[in-house]
Amino acid sequence: KGARNVFPPAPKRTRHPITMTILERILPPMSADKDDANIHAAFCIAFAGFLRMGEFTNTATGLTTSGASPKILRRSDISFSENHDTATLLLRRSKTDVNNTGVRIILARTGGMACPVASLLHLLATDPQDQSDTLFRFINGPFTRTRVLSALSLGLSKIGIQDSGYSG
């Protein structure tokens, strides 16, 4: 108790949730722009799959290491049901997967502009890549946490919401 009096804990940061209403307003349109298609799909999948930022973004060092880093999502980690009603995302490594056996996340077609399955299909059609490539990318660089947070901040500012309180 005395230590807390001398060294009081830092105040808790305010964190606001991204709701479906906010998500739908900040999503870039489904267009032929490859960066927009990647951001759109990443935001929809992260929302629907309750993903942590580190589970769908890349680090520069993770991309340059030899071999396939198990933390990096690859195109081969996505599979679709026969009628494309669901998509299965394989997280080969996750913070909550203590045995590192991998976690399969089922994403259902929801309709609407935040549908994770439709956004994935649009991404694969708009930005075709090899199955060994990263699932998400920017045309001029890796899909890093910093760049994704910048896209989130830009989307929030476009709809008139201050980005303070929103984080990864």
TIRO-2110 file (N, C-alpha, C; in Angstrom, 1 decimal):
// TIRO-2110
0.8, -1.2, 0.0, N, 1, A
0.0, 0.0, 0.0, CA, 1, A
0.9, 1.3, 0.0, C, 1, A
2.0, 1.2, 0.8, N, 2, A
2.9, 2.3, 0.8, CA, 2, A
3.5, 2.6, -0.5, C, 2, A
3.9, 1.5, -1.3, N, 3, A
4.5, 1.7, -2.6, CA, 3, A
3.6, 2.3, -3.5, C, 3, A
2.3, 2.0, -3.5, N, 4, A
1.3, 2.6, -4.3, CA, 4, A
1.1, 4.1, -4.0, C, 4, A
1.3, 4.4, -2.8, N, 5, A
1.2, 5.8, -2.4, CA, 5, A
2.4, 6.6, -3.0, C, 5, A
3.6, 6.0, -2.9, N, 6, A
4.8, 6.7, -3.4, CA, 6, A
4.8, 6.6, -5.0, C, 6, A
4.4, 5.5, -5.5, N, 7, A
4.4, 5.3, -7.0, CA, 7, A
3.0, 4.9, -7.4, C, 7, A
2.1, 5.9, -7.6, N, 8, A
0.7, 5.6, -8.0, CA, 8, A
0.7, 5.0, -9.3, C, 8, A
-0.2, 4.0, -9.6, N, 9, A
-0.3, 3.4, -10.9, CA, 9, A
-0.7, 4.4, -11.9, C, 9, A
-0.3, 4.2, -13.1, N, 10, A
-0.6, 5.1, -14.3, CA, 10, A
-2.1, 5.0, -14.5, C, 10, A
-2.7, 6.1, -14.9, N, 11, A
-4.2, 6.0, -15.1, CA, 11, A
-4.5, 5.1, -16.3, C, 11, A
-5.6, 4.4, -16.2, N, 12, A
-6.0, 3.5, -17.3, CA, 12, A
-6.3, 4.3, -18.6, C, 12, A
-5.8, 3.8, -19.7, N, 13, A
-6.1, 4.4, -21.0, CA, 13, A
-7.6, 4.1, -21.3, C, 13, A
-8.2, 5.1, -21.9, N, 14, A
-9.6, 4.9, -22.4, CA, 14, A
-9.5, 4.2, -23.7, C, 14, A
-10.3, 3.1, -23.9, N, 15, A
-10.3, 2.4, -25.1, CA, 15, A
-11.7, 2.3, -25.6, C, 15, A
-11.9, 2.7, -26.8, N, 16, A
-13.3, 2.6, -27.4, CA, 16, A
-13.4, 1.4, -28.3, C, 16, A
-14.5, 0.8, -28.3, N, 17, A
-14.6, -0.4, -29.3, CA, 17, A
-15.0, 0.1, -30.7, C, 17, A
-14.6, -0.7, -31.6, N, 18, A
-15.0, -0.5, -33.0, CA, 18, A
-16.3, -1.3, -33.1, C, 18, A
-17.4, -0.6, -33.3, N, 19, A
-18.7, -1.3, -33.4, CA, 19, A
-19.0, -1.5, -34.9, C, 19, A
-20.0, -2.3, -35.1, N, 20, A
-20.4, -2.6, -36.5, CA, 20, A
-20.8, -1.3, -37.2, C, 20, A
-21.5, -0.4, -36.6, N, 21, A
-21.8, 0.9, -37.2, CA, 21, A
-20.6, 1.6, -37.6, C, 21, A
-19.6, 1.7, -36.7, N, 22, A
-18.4, 2.4, -37.0, CA, 22, A
-17.6, 1.7, -38.1, C, 22, A
-17.5, 0.4, -38.0, N, 23, A
-16.8, -0.4, -39.0, CA, 23, A
-17.4, -0.1, -40.4, C, 23, A
-18.7, -0.2, -40.6, N, 24, A
-19.3, 0.0, -41.9, CA, 24, A
-19.1, 1.4, -42.4, C, 24, A
-18.9, 2.4, -41.5, N, 25, A
-18.7, 3.8, -42.0, CA, 25, A
-17.2, 4.0, -42.3, C, 25, A
-16.3, 3.3, -41.8, N, 26, A
-14.9, 3.5, -42.0, CA, 26, A
-14.3, 2.6, -43.1, C, 26, A
-15.0, 1.6, -43.5, N, 27, A
-14.5, 0.7, -44.6, CA, 27, A
-14.4, 1.5, -45.9, C, 27, A
-13.2, 1.2, -46.6, N, 28, A
-13.1, 1.8, -47.9, CA, 28, A
-14.0, 1.0, -48.8, C, 28, A
-14.4, 1.7, -49.9, N, 29, A
-15.4, 1.0, -50.8, CA, 29, A
-14.7, -0.2, -51.5, C, 29, A
-15.5, -1.2, -51.8, N, 30, A
-15.0, -2.4, -52.6, CA, 30, A
-14.7, -1.9, -54.0, C, 30, A
-13.5, -1.6, -54.3, N, 31, A
-13.2, -1.1, -55.6, CA, 31, A
-12.0, -1.9, -56.2, C, 31, A
-11.5, -1.5, -57.3, N, 32, A
-10.4, -2.1, -57.9, CA, 32, A
-9.0, -1.7, -57.3, C, 32, A
-9.1, -0.8, -56.3, N, 33, A
-7.8, -0.4, -55.7, CA, 33, A
-7.4, -1.5, -54.7, C, 33, A
-6.1, -2.0, -54.9, N, 34, A
-5.6, -3.1, -54.2, CA, 34, A
-5.4, -2.8, -52.7, C, 34, A
-4.9, -1.6, -52.4, N, 35, A
-4.7, -1.3, -51.0, CA, 35, A
-6.1, -1.2, -50.3, C, 35, A
-7.1, -0.6, -50.9, N, 36, A
-8.4, -0.5, -50.3, CA, 36, A
-9.0, -1.9, -50.1, C, 36, A
-8.8, -2.8, -51.1, N, 37, A
-9.3, -4.2, -51.0, CA, 37, A
-8.7, -4.9, -49.8, C, 37, A
-7.4, -4.7, -49.6, N, 38, A
-6.7, -5.3, -48.5, CA, 38, A
-7.1, -4.8, -47.1, C, 38, A
-7.3, -3.5, -47.0, N, 39, A
-7.8, -2.8, -45.8, CA, 39, A
-9.2, -3.3, -45.5, C, 39, A
-10.0, -3.3, -46.5, N, 40, A
-11.4, -3.7, -46.3, CA, 40, A
-11.5, -5.1, -45.8, C, 40, A
-10.8, -6.0, -46.4, N, 41, A
-10.9, -7.4, -46.0, CA, 41, A
-10.2, -7.6, -44.6, C, 41, A
-9.2, -6.9, -44.4, N, 42, A
-8.5, -7.1, -43.0, CA, 42, A
-9.4, -6.6, -41.9, C, 42, A
-10.0, -5.4, -42.1, N, 43, A
-10.9, -4.9, -41.1, CA, 43, A
-12.1, -5.8, -40.9, C, 43, A
-12.7, -6.3, -41.9, N, 44, A
-13.9, -7.2, -41.8, CA, 44, A
-13.5, -8.5, -41.1, C, 44, A
-12.4, -9.1, -41.5, N, 45, A
-12.0, -10.4, -40.9, CA, 45, A
-11.6, -10.2, -39.5, C, 45, A
-10.9, -9.1, -39.2, N, 46, A
-10.5, -8.9, -37.8, CA, 46, A
-11.7, -8.7, -36.9, C, 46, A
-12.7, -8.0, -37.4, N, 47, A
-13.9, -7.8, -36.6, CA, 47, A
-14.7, -9.1, -36.4, C, 47, A
-14.9, -9.8, -37.5, N, 48, A
-15.7, -11.0, -37.5, CA, 48, A
-15.0, -12.1, -36.7, C, 48, A
-13.7, -12.2, -36.8, N, 49, A
-12.9, -13.3, -36.2, CA, 49, A
-12.3, -12.9, -34.8, C, 49, A
-12.6, -11.7, -34.3, N, 50, A
-12.1, -11.2, -33.0, CA, 50, A
-10.6, -11.3, -33.0, C, 50, A
-9.9, -10.9, -34.1, N, 51, A
-8.5, -11.0, -34.2, CA, 51, A
-7.7, -9.9, -33.5, C, 51, A
-6.6, -10.2, -32.9, N, 52, A
-5.7, -9.2, -32.4, CA, 52, A
-4.9, -8.6, -33.5, C, 52, A
-4.4, -7.4, -33.3, N, 53, A
-3.7, -6.7, -34.4, CA, 53, A
-2.5, -7.6, -34.9, C, 53, A
-1.8, -8.2, -34.0, N, 54, A
-0.6, -9.0, -34.4, CA, 54, A
-0.9, -10.2, -35.1, C, 54, A
-2.2, -10.6, -35.1, N, 55, A
-2.6, -11.9, -35.8, CA, 55, A
-2.8, -11.7, -37.3, C, 55, A
-3.0, -10.4, -37.7, N, 56, A
-3.2, -10.2, -39.2, CA, 56, A
-2.3, -9.1, -39.8, C, 56, A
-1.4, -8.6, -39.0, N, 57, A
-0.4, -7.6, -39.5, CA, 57, A
1.0, -8.3, -39.6, C, 57, A
1.9, -7.7, -40.3, N, 58, A
3.2, -8.3, -40.4, CA, 58, A
4.2, -7.3, -39.8, C, 58, A
5.4, -7.9, -39.5, N, 59, A
6.5, -7.0, -39.1, CA, 59, A
7.6, -7.1, -40.2, C, 59, A
8.4, -6.1, -40.3, N, 60, A
9.4, -6.1, -41.3, CA, 60, A
10.4, -7.3, -41.1, C, 60, A
10.7, -7.5, -39.8, N, 61, A
11.6, -8.6, -39.5, CA, 61, A
11.0, -10.0, -39.8, C, 61, A
9.7, -10.1, -39.5, N, 62, A
9.1, -11.4, -39.7, CA, 62, A
9.0, -11.7, -41.2, C, 62, A
9.0, -10.7, -42.1, N, 63, A
8.9, -11.0, -43.5, CA, 63, A
10.3, -11.3, -44.1, C, 63, A
11.4, -10.8, -43.4, N, 64, A
12.7, -11.0, -44.0, CA, 64, A
13.4, -12.3, -43.5, C, 64, A
12.8, -12.9, -42.4, N, 65, A
13.5, -14.1, -41.9, CA, 65, A
13.3, -15.3, -42.9, C, 65, A
14.2, -16.2, -42.9, N, 66, A
14.1, -17.3, -43.9, CA, 66, A
13.1, -18.3, -43.4, C, 66, A
12.4, -18.8, -44.4, N, 67, A
11.3, -19.8, -44.1, CA, 67, A
10.0, -19.0, -43.8, C, 67, A
8.9, -19.7, -43.7, N, 68, A
7.6, -19.1, -43.4, CA, 68, A
7.4, -19.0, -41.9, C, 68, A
7.3, -17.7, -41.5, N, 69, A
7.1, -17.5, -40.1, CA, 69, A
5.7, -17.9, -39.8, C, 69, A
5.5, -18.7, -38.7, N, 70, A
4.1, -19.1, -38.4, CA, 70, A
3.2, -18.0, -37.9, C, 70, A
3.7, -16.9, -37.6, N, 71, A
2.8, -15.8, -37.2, CA, 71, A
2.2, -15.0, -38.4, C, 71, A
2.7, -15.2, -39.6, N, 72, A
2.3, -14.4, -40.7, CA, 72, A
1.2, -15.2, -41.4, C, 72, A
0.0, -14.5, -41.6, N, 73, A
-1.1, -15.2, -42.4, CA, 73, A
-0.7, -15.2, -43.9, C, 73, A
-0.9, -16.4, -44.4, N, 74, A
-0.6, -16.6, -45.9, CA, 74, A
-1.9, -16.8, -46.6, C, 74, A
-1.9, -16.7, -47.9, N, 75, A
-3.1, -16.9, -48.7, CA, 75, A
-3.5, -18.4, -48.5, C, 75, A
-2.6, -19.3, -48.3, N, 76, A
-2.9, -20.7, -48.1, CA, 76, A
-3.6, -21.0, -46.8, C, 76, A
-3.7, -20.0, -45.9, N, 77, A
-4.4, -20.2, -44.6, CA, 77, A
-5.9, -19.9, -44.7, C, 77, A
-6.4, -19.6, -45.9, N, 78, A
-7.8, -19.4, -46.1, CA, 78, A
-8.4, -20.5, -47.0, C, 78, A
-9.5, -21.0, -46.6, N, 79, A
-10.2, -22.0, -47.4, CA, 79, A
-11.7, -21.6, -47.3, C, 79, A
-12.4, -22.0, -48.4, N, 80, A
-13.8, -21.7, -48.5, CA, 80, A
-14.6, -22.9, -48.6, C, 80, A
-15.9, -22.9, -48.1, N, 81, A
-16.8, -24.0, -48.2, CA, 81, A
-17.2, -24.1, -49.7, C, 81, A
-17.8, -25.2, -50.1, N, 82, A
-18.1, -25.5, -51.5, CA, 82, A
-19.0, -24.4, -52.1, C, 82, A
-19.9, -23.9, -51.3, N, 83, A
-20.8, -22.8, -51.9, CA, 83, A
-20.5, -21.4, -51.5, C, 83, A
-19.3, -21.3, -50.9, N, 84, A
-18.7, -20.0, -50.5, CA, 84, A
-19.6, -19.3, -49.4, C, 84, A
-20.3, -20.1, -48.6, N, 85, A
-21.1, -19.5, -47.5, CA, 85, A
-20.2, -19.2, -46.3, C, 85, A
-19.1, -20.0, -46.1, N, 86, A
-18.2, -19.8, -45.0, CA, 86, A
-16.7, -19.8, -45.5, C, 86, A
-15.9, -19.2, -44.8, N, 87, A
-14.4, -19.2, -45.0, CA, 87, A
-13.8, -19.7, -43.7, C, 87, A
-12.8, -20.4, -43.8, N, 88, A
-12.0, -20.9, -42.6, CA, 88, A
-10.6, -20.3, -42.7, C, 88, A
-10.3, -19.6, -41.6, N, 89, A
-9.0, -19.0, -41.4, CA, 89, A
-8.2, -19.8, -40.4, C, 89, A
-7.0, -20.2, -40.8, N, 90, A
-6.1, -20.9, -40.0, CA, 90, A
-5.1, -20.0, -39.4, C, 90, A
-5.1, -19.8, -38.1, N, 91, A
-4.1, -19.1, -37.4, CA, 91, A
-3.1, -20.1, -36.9, C, 91, A
-1.9, -20.2, -37.5, N, 92, A
-1.0, -21.2, -37.1, CA, 92, A
-0.4, -20.9, -35.7, C, 92, A
-0.4, -19.7, -35.3, N, 93, A
0.1, -19.3, -34.0, CA, 93, A
-0.7, -18.1, -33.5, C, 93, A
-1.1, -18.2, -32.2, N, 94, A
-1.9, -17.2, -31.6, CA, 94, A
-1.5, -17.1, -30.1, C, 94, A
-1.7, -15.9, -29.6, N, 95, A
-1.4, -15.7, -28.2, CA, 95, A
-2.2, -16.6, -27.2, C, 95, A
-3.4, -16.9, -27.6, N, 96, A
-4.3, -17.8, -26.8, CA, 96, A
-4.1, -19.3, -27.1, C, 96, A
-3.3, -19.6, -28.1, N, 97, A
-3.1, -21.0, -28.4, CA, 97, A
-1.8, -21.5, -27.7, C, 97, A
-1.9, -21.9, -26.5, N, 98, A
-0.7, -22.2, -25.7, CA, 98, A
0.1, -23.4, -26.2, C, 98, A
-0.6, -24.3, -26.9, N, 99, A
0.1, -25.5, -27.4, CA, 99, A
0.6, -25.3, -28.8, C, 99, A
0.4, -24.2, -29.4, N, 100, A
0.9, -23.9, -30.8, CA, 100, A
0.4, -25.0, -31.8, C, 100, A
-0.8, -25.4, -31.6, N, 101, A
-1.4, -26.4, -32.5, CA, 101, A
-2.2, -25.7, -33.7, C, 101, A
-2.4, -24.4, -33.6, N, 102, A
-3.2, -23.7, -34.6, CA, 102, A
-4.6, -23.6, -34.2, C, 102, A
-5.3, -22.6, -34.7, N, 103, A
-6.7, -22.3, -34.4, CA, 103, A
-7.4, -22.1, -35.7, C, 103, A
-8.5, -22.7, -35.9, N, 104, A
-9.3, -22.5, -37.1, CA, 104, A
-10.5, -21.6, -36.7, C, 104, A
-10.6, -20.5, -37.4, N, 105, A
-11.7, -19.6, -37.2, CA, 105, A
-12.7, -19.6, -38.4, C, 105, A
-13.9, -19.9, -38.1, N, 106, A
-14.9, -20.0, -39.1, CA, 106, A
-15.6, -18.6, -39.3, C, 106, A
-15.5, -18.1, -40.5, N, 107, A
-16.1, -16.8, -40.9, CA, 107, A
-17.4, -17.1, -41.7, C, 107, A
-18.5, -16.6, -41.3, N, 108, A
-19.7, -16.8, -42.0, CA, 108, A
-20.1, -15.6, -42.9, C, 108, A
-20.8, -16.0, -44.0, N, 109, A
-21.3, -14.9, -44.9, CA, 109, A
-22.4, -14.2, -44.2, C, 109, A
-22.3, -12.9, -44.1, N, 110, A
-23.3, -12.1, -43.3, CA, 110, A
-24.1, -11.2, -44.2, C, 110, A
-23.7, -11.0, -45.4, N, 111, A
-24.3, -10.0, -46.2, CA, 111, A
-23.9, -8.6, -45.8, C, 111, A
-24.3, -7.6, -46.5, N, 112, A
-23.9, -6.2, -46.1, CA, 112, A
-22.4, -5.9, -46.5, C, 112, A
-22.0, -4.7, -46.2, N, 113, A
-20.7, -4.3, -46.7, CA, 113, A
-19.6, -4.8, -45.8, C, 113, A
-19.9, -5.3, -44.6, N, 114, A
-18.8, -5.7, -43.7, CA, 114, A
-18.7, -7.3, -43.7, C, 114, A
-19.3, -7.9, -44.7, N, 115, A
-19.3, -9.4, -44.8, CA, 115, A
-17.8, -9.9, -45.0, C, 115, A
-17.3, -10.7, -44.0, N, 116, A
-15.9, -11.1, -44.2, CA, 116, A
-15.7, -12.0, -45.4, C, 116, A
-16.6, -12.9, -45.7, N, 117, A
-16.5, -13.8, -46.8, CA, 117, A
-16.5, -13.0, -48.2, C, 117, A
-17.4, -12.1, -48.3, N, 118, A
-17.5, -11.3, -49.6, CA, 118, A
-16.2, -10.5, -49.7, C, 118, A
-15.7, -9.9, -48.6, N, 119, A
-14.5, -9.1, -48.7, CA, 119, A
-13.3, -9.9, -49.0, C, 119, A
-13.2, -11.1, -48.5, N, 120, A
-12.1, -12.0, -48.9, CA, 120, A
-12.2, -12.4, -50.3, C, 120, A
-13.3, -12.8, -50.8, N, 121, A
-13.5, -13.1, -52.2, CA, 121, A
-13.1, -11.9, -53.1, C, 121, A
-13.5, -10.7, -52.7, N, 122, A
-13.2, -9.5, -53.5, CA, 122, A
-11.7, -9.3, -53.5, C, 122, A
-11.1, -9.5, -52.3, N, 123, A
-9.6, -9.3, -52.2, CA, 123, A
-8.9, -10.3, -53.1, C, 123, A
-9.3, -11.5, -53.1, N, 124, A
-8.6, -12.5, -53.9, CA, 124, A
-8.8, -12.3, -55.4, C, 124, A
-9.9, -11.7, -55.8, N, 125, A
-10.2, -11.4, -57.2, CA, 125, A
-9.4, -10.1, -57.6, C, 125, A
-9.4, -9.1, -56.7, N, 126, A
-8.8, -7.8, -57.0, CA, 126, A
-7.2, -7.9, -56.9, C, 126, A
-6.7, -8.6, -56.0, N, 127, A
-5.2, -8.7, -55.8, CA, 127, A
-4.8, -10.1, -55.8, C, 127, A
-4.8, -10.8, -56.9, N, 128, A
-4.4, -12.2, -57.0, CA, 128, A
-2.9, -12.3, -56.6, C, 128, A
-2.6, -13.3, -55.8, N, 129, A
-1.2, -13.6, -55.4, CA, 129, A
-1.0, -15.1, -55.3, C, 129, A
0.2, -15.5, -55.2, N, 130, A
0.6, -16.9, -55.0, CA, 130, A
0.1, -17.3, -53.6, C, 130, A
-0.2, -18.6, -53.4, N, 131, A
-0.7, -19.1, -52.1, CA, 131, A
0.3, -19.0, -51.0, C, 131, A
1.6, -18.8, -51.3, N, 132, A
2.6, -18.7, -50.3, CA, 132, A
2.8, -17.2, -49.9, C, 132, A
2.1, -16.3, -50.6, N, 133, A
2.3, -14.9, -50.2, CA, 133, A
1.4, -14.5, -49.0, C, 133, A
1.8, -13.4, -48.4, N, 134, A
1.0, -12.9, -47.2, CA, 134, A
-0.5, -12.7, -47.6, C, 134, A
-1.4, -12.9, -46.7, N, 135, A
-2.8, -12.7, -47.0, CA, 135, A
-3.1, -11.2, -47.3, C, 135, A
-2.5, -10.3, -46.5, N, 136, A
-2.7, -8.9, -46.7, CA, 136, A
-1.4, -8.2, -47.0, C, 136, A
-1.5, -7.2, -47.8, N, 137, A
-0.3, -6.4, -48.2, CA, 137, A
-0.7, -5.0, -48.7, C, 137, A
0.2, -4.2, -48.6, N, 138, A
0.1, -2.9, -49.3, CA, 138, A
0.9, -3.0, -50.6, C, 138, A
0.5, -2.3, -51.6, N, 139, A
1.2, -2.3, -52.9, CA, 139, A
2.7, -1.9, -52.7, C, 139, A
2.9, -0.9, -51.9, N, 140, A
4.3, -0.4, -51.7, CA, 140, A
4.9, -0.8, -50.4, C, 140, A
4.6, -1.9, -49.8, N, 141, A
5.2, -2.3, -48.6, CA, 141, A
4.4, -3.3, -47.8, C, 141, A
5.0, -3.8, -46.7, N, 142, A
4.3, -4.8, -45.8, CA, 142, A
3.1, -4.2, -45.1, C, 142, A
2.2, -5.1, -44.7, N, 143, A
1.0, -4.8, -44.0, CA, 143, A
1.3, -4.7, -42.5, C, 143, A
1.9, -3.6, -42.1, N, 144, A
2.4, -3.4, -40.7, CA, 144, A
1.4, -2.8, -39.8, C, 144, A
1.5, -3.0, -38.5, N, 145, A
0.6, -2.5, -37.5, CA, 145, A
0.5, -0.9, -37.7, C, 145, A
1.7, -0.3, -37.9, N, 146, A
1.7, 1.2, -38.0, CA, 146, A
0.8, 1.6, -39.2, C, 146, A
1.0, 1.0, -40.3, N, 147, A
0.2, 1.4, -41.5, CA, 147, A
-1.3, 1.1, -41.4, C, 147, A
-1.6, 0.0, -40.7, N, 148, A
-3.0, -0.4, -40.5, CA, 148, A
-3.6, 0.6, -39.5, C, 148, A
-2.9, 1.0, -38.4, N, 149, A
-3.4, 2.0, -37.5, CA, 149, A
-3.6, 3.3, -38.2, C, 149, A
-2.7, 3.6, -39.1, N, 150, A
-2.9, 4.9, -39.8, CA, 150, A
-4.1, 4.9, -40.7, C, 150, A
-4.4, 3.7, -41.3, N, 151, A
-5.6, 3.6, -42.1, CA, 151, A
-6.9, 3.7, -41.2, C, 151, A
-6.8, 3.1, -40.1, N, 152, A
-7.9, 3.2, -39.1, CA, 152, A
-8.1, 4.6, -38.7, C, 152, A
-7.0, 5.3, -38.4, N, 153, A
-7.1, 6.7, -38.0, CA, 153, A
-7.7, 7.6, -39.1, C, 153, A
-7.3, 7.3, -40.3, N, 154, A
-7.8, 8.1, -41.5, CA, 154, A
-9.3, 7.8, -41.7, C, 154, A
-9.7, 6.6, -41.5, N, 155, A
-11.1, 6.2, -41.7, CA, 155, A
-12.0, 6.9, -40.6, C, 155, A
-11.5, 6.9, -39.3, N, 156, A
-12.2, 7.6, -38.3, CA, 156, A
-12.3, 9.1, -38.5, C, 156, A
-11.2, 9.7, -38.9, N, 157, A
-11.3, 11.1, -39.1, CA, 157, A
-12.2, 11.5, -40.3, C, 157, A
-12.3, 10.6, -41.3, N, 158, A
-13.2, 10.9, -42.4, CA, 158, A
-14.7, 10.9, -42.0, C, 158, A
-15.0, 10.2, -40.9, N, 159, A
-16.4, 10.2, -40.4, CA, 159, A
-16.6, 11.1, -39.2, C, 159, A
-15.5, 11.9, -38.9, N, 160, A
-15.7, 12.9, -37.8, CA, 160, A
-15.5, 12.4, -36.4, C, 160, A
-14.7, 11.2, -36.3, N, 161, A
-14.5, 10.7, -34.9, CA, 161, A
-13.0, 10.9, -34.6, C, 161, A
-12.7, 11.4, -33.4, N, 162, A
-11.3, 11.6, -33.0, CA, 162, A
-10.7, 10.2, -32.8, C, 162, A
-9.5, 10.0, -33.2, N, 163, A
-8.9, 8.7, -33.1, CA, 163, A
-8.3, 8.4, -31.7, C, 163, A
-8.3, 9.3, -30.8, N, 164, A
-7.8, 9.1, -29.5, CA, 164, A
-8.8, 8.1, -28.8, C, 164, A
-8.3, 7.1, -28.1, N, 165, A
-9.1, 6.1, -27.5, CA, 165, A
-9.3, 4.8, -28.4, C, 165, A
-8.9, 4.9, -29.6, N, 166, A
-8.9, 3.8, -30.5, CA, 166, A
-7.5, 3.3, -30.8, C, 166, A
-7.3, 2.0, -30.6, N, 167, A
-5.9, 1.5, -30.8, CA, 167, A
-6.0, 0.1, -31.4, C, 167, A
-4.8, -0.5, -31.5, N, 168, A
-4.8, -1.8, -32.1, CA, 168, A
-5.4, -2.8, -31.2, C, 168, A
END
